[in-house]
């Protein structure tokens, strides 16, 4: 599915999503984080808020996700 990115740079989080075959919509539904926020985190070096990191940590724990692997703080 690399052709879907159309040359967009992916963050470490975005690359992690790609390797696991997860879409922004999948993560948004599981975590309760807005899909646009997921997109920003996947395509840039944006730093999520503490609240967003906690939501992602809880929702994606079964996928081996740890927000500390992607963002500082």
Secondary structure as UniProt FT lines:
FT   HELIX           2..5
FT   TURN            6..7
FT   HELIX           12..20
FT   HELIX           24..31
FT   HELIX           35..43
FT   HELIX           50..60
FT   HELIX           61..63
FT   HELIX           67..69
//
